[in-house]
Amino acid sequence: MSEPVSEQNEVLLRVSGVVKTFPGVRALDGARLTLRRGEVHALMGENGAGKSTLIKVLTGVHTPDAGTIELDGAMISPSSPRDAESLGVSTVYQEVNLVPTLSVAENLCLGRFPRRFGAIDWRNAHRRAERALFRLGLELSVTRRLDEHSIAIQQMVAIARALDSDAKLLILDEPTSSLDESEVDRLLALMDRLRSEGLAILFVTHFMDQVYRISDRITVFRNGAFVTEAPTAELPRIELIGRMVGKDPEALRVREAEVRARHRTRAESESLARVEGLGKRGRVGPVTFEIGKGETVGLAGLLGSGRTETARLMFGADQAESGSIRIDGDARRPGSPREAMRLGFAMTPDDRKAAGIIPTLSVRDNIVLALQSSKGIWRKLSGAQQRDLADRFIALLNIKVSGREQAVGTLSGGNQQKVLLARWLATEPRLVILDEPTRGIDVGAKGEIESLILDLAEKGVSVVFISAELEEVVRVSQRVVVLRDRRQVGILEGESITEHAIMSMIARDDGVEIDHG
């Protein structure tokens, strides 16, 4: 990390008491942020913290309900991204927001082409693009199409375009999420150079190692509200994690004895599968761990750590580039969900509404979907079989419905989650991957889902469990694989599984991986 900026550096941006409310949600609750010239300032927080909403307020996408924004000594209230850009606020998003089929020069000058006698002055446009790229240390043909370049170069072009508008403040929203290690190094070096030129950079990311390498200060949001601001050098990693998730690391130690006692009685289980070096470039590094029969293995880490990416590789939803899953003595790498289902795997996705339930279909239709898919189009379940299956799982999982034909979209979140679980249990799986099964459901429904997981384990079904709530991971898991910044950093087993131990492992900065089981 660079030397901390001086306290005397001039304040460029001051956000005070910003409130933004959407129907039923207070996305920002008195948020505040202070950003200085020549500073890389990291904005950290888990899902729902308010980071994206603040960016949209700063860039004129949303109008705040209350609060003030002061830029360079003047109150501003941008009404659109173009208005914000004219004030000196430019943003580069995770997904490159440019036109891939246009040339580099066209993308850099889009909407602000130099003109001569009423027509586009292409010679001047090309020179302007070359100058903008040269500032970033890039030399490339500005007449080539953007999509002929790597994602990293496209990201650099997006930054060059942002700076070409005389930006005072550059907002980088998850700019490294699609980059490999060498590309990340290049981008961080560029950020360091821009900082030395006096540019203020707001760096929004989930990657802790990058934050500690490049940022001068860190601001943490949680549930739409400001939590803390501190110089990066004065905020230990474990304290940062604690403030992000709302846990006091020291207070967690008090509960460790109770947790250890609960796990001490765990019996060793026969192995069902072994994940060996499973990974995909740019998504998640090699992951290795054992899954016992009837065992629940937790995947723990902050948002962006690689939890969901690991689950998707295991289920064949994404294609692994390395490693395998050893099951029944054979090393396999599922190439599709259908192939994973043939191995006896099942998976409920993290976004049940976008990738899980089909809301307009009935509870019955949703429950039989996976089983029917596994049988194929020529072996259809009869109407009687569908009704019996739906009724059985409605009773087994205590799904609260008016009847099997009720549209699943009209159910509560907890009951929708049970329908998803029923869909996969109907296939009689050996391994169930549950990605955030308790997200967005009430406390009672959470308890029922956790009880179902324990019931599955007693019946010999193995579970891979993912949750942003560390206490849930601790409660249900006999083994926990800890991930950080898209790579595995350790494994905890039995009585060593505590919230504090997980947080401490995430906070390690020595780069040493721990016990691959």
Number of C-alpha atoms within 10 A of each C-alpha: 14 13 10 16 16 11 9 7 13 13 18 20 21 18 19 16 17 22 22 22 15 9 6 6 10 16 22 30 20 17 23 23 21 15 23 25 21 25 30 28 27 27 21 24 27 19 15 16 21 25 25 15 19 24 18 17 23 25 24 20 18 18 17 21 12 14 15 18 21 16 20 17 11 10 13 14 19 21 15 17 19 16 15 21 22 14 20 18 25 26 26 22 16 16 14 17 13 20 14 15 13 16 18 30 26 23 23 29 18 15 9 12 18 17 12 10 6 7 9 13 13 15 10 14 21 20 13 19 24 20 16 21 24 13 15 19 12 15 11 13 13 21 13 15 17 22 16 13 15 12 18 20 17 20 24 22 27 21 26 22 25 22 25 18 17 14 20 21 28 23 24 21 21 17 22 25 18 17 19 14 12 10 16 17 15 14 21 18 14 17 23 20 16 20 16 13 12 15 22 26 26 23 23 25 22 23 19 21 16 18 23 20 13 22 27 22 25 25 23 24 26 23 20 26 21 20 16 15 18 14 15 24 16 11 15 11 20 19 17 24 24 16 19 22 20 12 17 14 19 11 10 14 13 11 12 18 12 11 18 15 13 13 20 13 10 13 10 11 12 11 15 20 21 19 20 20 18 21 24 20 15 13 22 24 20 19 25 21 21 19 23 22 21 24 30 26 25 28 27 28 27 27 20 21 24 24 29 22 19 25 23 20 25 28 25 19 17 18 16 25 14 15 18 22 22 16 15 12 10 10 15 18 23 23 16 16 19 18 16 20 24 13 17 14 24 27 27 21 21 19 13 19 14 10 10 18 25 19 17 13 14 18 31 24 22 23 30 22 18 20 19 19 14 14 12 10 9 7 10 13 16 9 9 9 12 20 17 14 18 25 17 14 20 22 10 11 16 12 22 14 16 9 14 20 14 16 19 25 17 14 18 17 20 22 23 25 28 23 26 24 22 24 29 22 21 18 22 15 17 21 29 24 24 22 23 20 25 24 17 13 16 12 11 9 18 18 13 16 21 17 13 16 23 20 13 20 19 13 11 16 22 27 28 22 24 25 23 20 16 21 12 18 25 22 17 21 24 25 27 27 27 27 27 25 23 27 20 28 23 23 24 23 17 21 20 22 22 26 24 24 17 23 25 17 21 24 19 16 13 6 8 10 14 14 12 16 14
